[in-house]
């Protein structure tokens, strides 16, 4: 069975995994990555990225090795990873109804709405400190 399964990175919709190579008298031909009991990926090497996941959700992964004779190993250790929460920062745009504490990006910076309003051209966050506060 593969050993040392670990998460090497994550986003809001994907998890990257790696593990130690398995050995076999016939020769390992690949690995199946499982998300719970569901097959999530089949790969030839000792890394995989599982995508299409939901933000802010915990997933438990295991890996099984396959050999040229069609044998499948026992499962590796399991690793549970929680995906990142989705970003709530949206690009600022005119004619959008914003609520207090909504976050927007404008000019490469992030701003927080200080009061509810519908944006108009000329009310860009950098120009209207009564409506927007720069977030550090």
KARA-V500284 format. One record per pair of residues at least 4 apart in sequence whose C-alpha atoms are under 8 Angstrom apart, sorted by the first residue. I is the first residue (numbers start at 1). J is the second residue. D is the distance in Angstrom with one decimal. If there is no record, write none. Layout:
# KARA-V500284
i=I j=J d=D
i=I j=J d=D
This chain:
# KARA-V500284
i=1 j=22 d=6.3
i=1 j=64 d=6.3
i=1 j=65 d=6.3
i=1 j=73 d=5.1
i=1 j=74 d=5.2
i=1 j=75 d=5.9
i=1 j=76 d=5.5
i=2 j=19 d=6.6
i=2 j=20 d=6.0
i=2 j=21 d=6.2
i=2 j=22 d=5.1
i=2 j=63 d=6.6
i=2 j=64 d=6.5
i=2 j=65 d=6.5
i=2 j=73 d=8.0
i=2 j=75 d=7.1
i=2 j=76 d=5.0
i=2 j=77 d=7.9
i=3 j=19 d=6.0
i=3 j=20 d=5.4
i=3 j=21 d=7.5
i=3 j=22 d=7.6
i=3 j=76 d=5.5
i=3 j=77 d=6.5
i=4 j=18 d=7.8
i=4 j=19 d=5.0
i=4 j=20 d=5.7
i=4 j=76 d=7.7
i=4 j=77 d=7.0
i=5 j=17 d=7.0
i=5 j=18 d=5.7
i=5 j=19 d=4.3
i=5 j=20 d=7.1
i=5 j=62 d=7.4
i=5 j=63 d=7.6
i=5 j=76 d=6.8
i=5 j=77 d=6.2
i=5 j=78 d=7.0
i=5 j=79 d=6.7
i=6 j=17 d=5.7
i=6 j=18 d=5.6
i=6 j=19 d=6.3
i=6 j=79 d=6.3
i=7 j=15 d=7.0
i=7 j=16 d=5.8
i=7 j=17 d=4.5
i=7 j=18 d=6.5
i=7 j=79 d=7.3
i=7 j=81 d=7.2
i=8 j=15 d=7.8
i=8 j=16 d=5.4
i=8 j=17 d=5.4
i=8 j=18 d=6.6
i=9 j=15 d=6.0
i=9 j=16 d=5.0
i=9 j=17 d=7.3
i=10 j=14 d=5.6
i=10 j=15 d=4.3
i=10 j=16 d=6.0
i=10 j=83 d=6.2
i=10 j=84 d=6.9
i=11 j=15 d=6.5
i=11 j=83 d=5.9
i=11 j=84 d=5.3
i=12 j=53 d=7.4
i=12 j=54 d=6.8
i=12 j=55 d=4.5
i=12 j=56 d=6.8
i=12 j=83 d=5.0
i=12 j=84 d=4.2
i=12 j=85 d=5.5
i=12 j=86 d=5.5
i=13 j=51 d=5.8
i=13 j=52 d=5.5
i=13 j=53 d=4.4
i=13 j=54 d=5.5
i=13 j=55 d=5.7
i=13 j=83 d=6.5
i=13 j=84 d=7.6
i=14 j=49 d=6.7
i=14 j=50 d=5.5
i=14 j=51 d=4.1
i=14 j=52 d=6.4
i=14 j=53 d=5.7
i=14 j=83 d=6.9
i=15 j=49 d=5.6
i=15 j=50 d=5.4
i=15 j=51 d=6.6
i=15 j=81 d=7.5
i=15 j=83 d=7.1
i=16 j=47 d=7.4
i=16 j=48 d=5.8
i=16 j=49 d=4.2
i=16 j=50 d=6.4
i=17 j=47 d=5.6
i=17 j=48 d=5.3
i=17 j=49 d=6.2
i=18 j=46 d=5.6
i=18 j=47 d=4.3
i=18 j=48 d=6.6
i=19 j=46 d=5.5
i=19 j=47 d=6.7
i=20 j=46 d=6.5
i=21 j=45 d=8.0
i=21 j=46 d=6.1
i=22 j=28 d=6.8
i=22 j=65 d=6.8
i=23 j=27 d=6.8
i=23 j=28 d=6.3
i=24 j=28 d=5.9
i=24 j=67 d=7.2
i=26 j=67 d=6.5
i=26 j=68 d=6.3
i=26 j=69 d=7.0
i=27 j=67 d=5.5
i=27 j=68 d=6.1
i=28 j=65 d=6.6
i=28 j=66 d=5.7
i=28 j=67 d=4.2
i=28 j=68 d=6.5
i=29 j=44 d=6.4
i=29 j=65 d=7.7
i=29 j=66 d=5.8
i=29 j=67 d=5.0
i=29 j=68 d=5.9
i=30 j=42 d=7.1
i=30 j=43 d=5.6
i=30 j=44 d=4.2
i=30 j=45 d=6.6
i=30 j=65 d=6.0
i=30 j=66 d=5.4
i=30 j=67 d=7.0
i=31 j=42 d=5.7
i=31 j=43 d=5.4
i=31 j=44 d=6.1
i=31 j=45 d=7.3
i=31 j=46 d=7.6
i=31 j=63 d=6.5
i=31 j=64 d=5.6
i=31 j=65 d=4.5
i=31 j=66 d=5.8
i=32 j=39 d=6.8
i=32 j=40 d=7.6
i=32 j=41 d=5.9
i=32 j=42 d=4.5
i=32 j=43 d=6.5
i=32 j=63 d=5.6
i=32 j=64 d=5.3
i=32 j=65 d=6.5
i=32 j=66 d=7.5
i=33 j=39 d=6.0
i=33 j=40 d=5.5
i=33 j=41 d=5.1
i=33 j=42 d=6.1
i=33 j=43 d=7.9
i=33 j=48 d=7.7
i=33 j=61 d=6.9
i=33 j=62 d=5.9
i=33 j=63 d=4.5
i=33 j=64 d=6.7
i=34 j=38 d=5.4
i=34 j=39 d=4.5
i=34 j=40 d=5.1
i=34 j=41 d=7.1
i=34 j=61 d=5.4
i=34 j=62 d=5.2
i=34 j=63 d=6.0
i=35 j=39 d=6.3
i=35 j=40 d=5.7
i=35 j=59 d=6.6
i=35 j=60 d=5.8
i=35 j=61 d=4.7
i=35 j=62 d=6.9
i=36 j=59 d=7.3
i=36 j=60 d=5.6
i=36 j=61 d=6.0
i=36 j=62 d=7.4
i=40 j=50 d=6.5
i=41 j=48 d=7.3
i=41 j=50 d=6.8
i=43 j=47 d=7.6
i=43 j=48 d=6.8
i=53 j=57 d=7.9
i=53 j=83 d=7.7
i=54 j=83 d=7.2
i=55 j=83 d=5.4
i=55 j=84 d=5.7
i=55 j=85 d=4.9
i=55 j=86 d=5.6
i=56 j=82 d=6.1
i=56 j=83 d=4.9
i=56 j=84 d=5.2
i=56 j=85 d=4.5
i=56 j=86 d=7.3
i=57 j=82 d=5.2
i=57 j=83 d=5.5
i=57 j=84 d=7.9
i=58 j=80 d=6.5
i=58 j=81 d=5.5
i=58 j=82 d=4.0
i=58 j=83 d=6.5
i=59 j=80 d=5.4
i=59 j=81 d=5.4
i=59 j=82 d=6.2
i=59 j=83 d=7.9
i=60 j=78 d=6.4
i=60 j=79 d=5.5
i=60 j=80 d=4.1
i=60 j=81 d=6.4
i=61 j=78 d=5.5
i=61 j=79 d=5.4
i=61 j=80 d=6.3
i=62 j=75 d=6.0
i=62 j=76 d=5.5
i=62 j=77 d=6.3
i=62 j=78 d=4.8
i=62 j=79 d=6.8
i=63 j=75 d=5.6
i=63 j=76 d=5.2
i=63 j=77 d=7.8
i=63 j=78 d=8.0
i=64 j=72 d=6.5
i=64 j=73 d=5.4
i=64 j=74 d=6.1
i=64 j=75 d=4.9
i=64 j=76 d=6.3
i=65 j=72 d=5.7
i=65 j=73 d=5.2
i=65 j=74 d=7.8
i=65 j=75 d=8.0
i=66 j=70 d=6.3
i=66 j=71 d=5.7
i=66 j=72 d=4.6
i=66 j=73 d=6.5
i=67 j=71 d=5.5
i=67 j=72 d=6.8
i=88 j=103 d=6.8
i=89 j=102 d=7.8
i=89 j=103 d=5.0
i=89 j=104 d=5.0
i=89 j=105 d=6.3
i=89 j=110 d=7.6
i=90 j=103 d=6.7
i=90 j=104 d=4.8
i=90 j=105 d=6.0
i=91 j=104 d=5.3
i=91 j=105 d=4.7
i=91 j=106 d=6.2
i=92 j=104 d=5.3
i=92 j=105 d=5.8
i=92 j=106 d=5.8
i=92 j=124 d=7.5
i=92 j=125 d=7.8
i=93 j=119 d=7.2
i=94 j=118 d=7.7
i=94 j=119 d=4.9
i=94 j=120 d=4.8
i=94 j=121 d=5.6
i=94 j=123 d=7.9
i=95 j=118 d=5.8
i=95 j=119 d=4.9
i=95 j=120 d=5.5
i=95 j=121 d=7.9
i=96 j=118 d=5.3
i=96 j=119 d=5.4
i=96 j=120 d=8.0
i=97 j=116 d=7.4
i=97 j=117 d=5.8
i=97 j=118 d=4.1
i=97 j=119 d=6.5
i=98 j=102 d=6.3
i=98 j=113 d=7.0
i=98 j=116 d=5.4
i=98 j=117 d=5.5
i=98 j=118 d=6.0
i=98 j=119 d=7.3
i=99 j=113 d=6.6
i=99 j=115 d=6.5
i=99 j=116 d=4.2
i=99 j=117 d=6.7
i=100 j=112 d=7.7
i=100 j=113 d=5.1
i=100 j=114 d=5.3
i=100 j=115 d=4.8
i=100 j=116 d=5.1
i=101 j=112 d=5.3
i=101 j=113 d=4.9
i=101 j=114 d=6.3
i=101 j=115 d=7.7
i=102 j=112 d=5.6
i=102 j=113 d=5.3
i=103 j=110 d=6.7
i=103 j=111 d=5.6
i=103 j=112 d=4.7
i=103 j=113 d=6.5
i=104 j=110 d=5.6
i=104 j=111 d=5.4
i=104 j=112 d=6.6
i=105 j=109 d=5.5
i=105 j=110 d=4.5
i=105 j=111 d=6.2
i=106 j=110 d=6.4
i=106 j=111 d=7.4
i=106 j=124 d=7.7
i=106 j=125 d=6.8
i=106 j=126 d=7.6
i=109 j=134 d=7.4
i=109 j=135 d=7.7
i=110 j=134 d=6.2
i=110 j=135 d=5.5
i=110 j=136 d=7.7
i=111 j=125 d=6.7
i=111 j=132 d=5.9
i=111 j=133 d=5.4
i=111 j=134 d=4.5
i=111 j=135 d=5.3
i=112 j=132 d=5.5
i=112 j=133 d=5.2
i=112 j=134 d=6.4
i=112 j=135 d=6.4
i=113 j=131 d=5.8
i=113 j=132 d=4.7
i=113 j=133 d=6.5
i=114 j=130 d=7.1
i=114 j=131 d=5.1
i=114 j=132 d=5.4
i=114 j=133 d=6.6
i=115 j=131 d=5.8
i=115 j=132 d=7.9
i=117 j=131 d=8.0
i=119 j=123 d=6.2
i=119 j=124 d=7.8
i=120 j=124 d=7.9
i=122 j=127 d=7.4
i=123 j=127 d=6.2
i=123 j=128 d=5.8
i=124 j=128 d=6.5
i=125 j=129 d=7.0
i=125 j=131 d=7.2
i=125 j=132 d=5.3
i=125 j=133 d=7.6
i=126 j=132 d=7.6
i=128 j=132 d=6.3
i=129 j=133 d=6.1
